[in-house]
Amino acid sequence: MIVDLVRLGRISYAGAYEVQLARQQAIIAGEADSTLFLLEHEPVLTLGANFHPENLRLSLEEYSARGIQIEETGRGGDVTYHGPGQLVVYPVFDLTRFGKDLHRWLRDLEEVFICAVREFGLEPRRFPPHTGVWIGEGKVAAIGVKVSRWVSIHGVALNCDADLAPFETIVPCGIQGYGVTSVSAELGRPVSAADAEPAVLWGFESVFGIQFHG
């Protein structure tokens, strides 16, 4: 199966969201194929459908002063941070061709990033009941999705060489007592989003049996 591959570079959350929605509607209308978007976001906190205000540790004014935007989203989950040095992956896929099962979709996305992170010699793991990919006690990849008429939007953020300090200003994903990590922090050397991209694409190809065009 061929999937379109689109690199958006560094883009605002709102800009990427508009691109996703347009592609989702085109797929629903039968006018486009499943598409994988790769990008990095400007600093932003995204609030999921299960967001709890107490998981923000600063005031809205303090986040603004730090140059961090706040965006409400329709994805699952609570609050997370996106910023430069994080590879954000939005698979806008027609799930009728990928199992038509939301639980399976989440587990398959986890498997993609488990495979990708293993390529760096690390030992990623699942941490039920929490969705995402972990190394030890730290989350390295956060996952939040939304599906409409079986076409997905939103996706996965992999911490490559991102600044992890902004995560200290929130309760990441609403999970108390656990932190976040990055591929760079675990390896003790810089691994950029661009460095991680080939491993992530290989993970998608392996898990979903797809080939990319673009």
N, C-alpha and C positions, 0 to 999 in steps of 0.2 A: 504494500500500500504506500502511495506517495503522499507526503505531507509537505505543505509549503513551509518554508523557513524564512522568517523576517527578522532582521536585526534593527532595532529601533535606536540603539545607542543610549545616551543619557537623556531621559525624558521625565517630565513631571508625571505624578500619579494620574492627574486628571487627563492629561494628554493620552497616556497609554490606555486609560479606561475607555475613552471615546473610540480609539482604534479597535479595542476588543469588541465593544458593542456593535460597531459597524460590521466587523467580520462575522460575529455571531449571527446577526440578522441575515447576512448574505448566505451563510451556511444553511440556516433554517429555510431560506427561500430557494435553496438548491443552486445558488449562483457562485459558490466558492467552495473550496476544499478545506478540510481541517488544516489549521495553521499553528505553528509554534512561534511565539514571539520571544526574542531574547533582548534584554535591556538592563540598564541600571537606572534607579530612581534618584531624583534629587531628595534631600532629607525630608522624610515624611513619616508620621504615625498614621496607620490605617486602623480604623475601628470596625470590627466585624459585627455580625448580627447578634453575638452573645456578649458584646462589650459591657463591662461594668466600670463606671466612672472612677471608683476607688483604685483602679489599676493604673491610673495616671498619677504619678508622684509629684508632679509640678503643676503650677497653674497654667492656663492657656497662654497668659502673657509671657510666662517664663519660656515656654516652648517657642513662642514667636521670637523672643529676643535671641534665642539660640539658632534661629534660622530653620526651625523644624515646623513644617506645615502639619495640619491635622485634617484627615479626610475620613468621612463616614463611607462605609462600603456595604455591599449586600452579601459579601462572602461569609462563610462560616468562621467561627472562632471569635477571639477577643481582640486585644490590641497588639500590634507588632510594629517594629521600626523597619523602614527601608532607607537605604542611602548608598552613596558611592562605595564601590568595593564589594558590593553584593550582587551576585548574578540572579536576576529575577527572570523567571520563566513562566510565561502565560500560554498554556496549551489550550487554544480555542478549538476543541475537538468535537466531532460528531460522535457522541458516545453510543449511538446505535451500532456503530462499527467497532466499538471497543468494549463490548460486554454489557452495555445498558444496565449498569449496576453501580450506584454511587459508592457503596462500601468498597467494591472491587477497584473502582477508579482511584480512591484515596490510597489503598494499599499498593496499587501499581505505581502511583506517583512516588510513594515512599521507596519502593524497590528501585526505581530509576535512580534516585539520589543515593541510596545505599550502594548501588553498583558504581556510581560515579565517584563517590568519596573513597571507596575501596581502591580505586585506581591510584590514589596518592599514598597507598600503604597504611591507611588508617582503618580503624575498626568501628564503623558506624553501626547503629542498632535502632530498632523500634523501641518505644517505651509506652506500651498500652497502659491506660486507655487514651493516652495523648497522641494525637496525630502529629507526624513530623519525623525527622531523623535526628538522632542524638549521637554524640560521642561522649562516653562516660556520663557525667551528670549535666552536660551542657547540650543545648539544642543547636545543631549546625544548619538545619534546613527547616523552615516553617512552611506549612501548607494550609491554604484556605481557598475554597472553591465555591462556585455557585453554578447551578445547572438550570437552563431554561429550555424546554422542549428538547431535552437530551443533548443540548450543545453547551459545553462548559466555558466558563470564563474564570478569571483570576488564576491562581496557581501556586508556585513555589518560589521561595527566596533562599538562596544558598549563601551563607556568609563565607566569603573568600578572604579578602584582606580588608573587610569593612572595619571602621571604627566601632568598637563594641560599647563605648562609653554611653551612647544614647539609650542603650537597653537598660542601663542602671536607673533611668528616670521613669521606667514603667515596670509593671509586672508582666513580663513577656508572655503573650498568649493566655494571660490570666492564671498561670501556673505558679503557685507560691513555692518558694524554697529551692528553686532550680534556676540556673542561669543559662547563658548562651555562650557559644564558642564559635570559632571560625577555623577553616582549613589552615590558614596561615598560623594562627595561634597554636594549633595542635602540632604543626610541623616545625615551628620555630623559624620559618622563612616565608617570604612573601609569595603568595599564590593569588594572582589577580583573577577577576571575573573572566577575562579573556583566556587565561591559563586553564580555567576550569571548564570552559565551553566544550572542548572536544570530548571530555569524559562524560559530560551531561548528555551531549548528543548521542554518544555511544550507548549510554544508559537507556535513552528513549528507543533507539533502534533495537536494542536487545530485548527490552521488556515488551514492547508493542509490535515488534516485527515490521517496522516501517522504514522507509527511506525518505530522505529530505530532498526537496527541490528548492533551490534558492541560495 
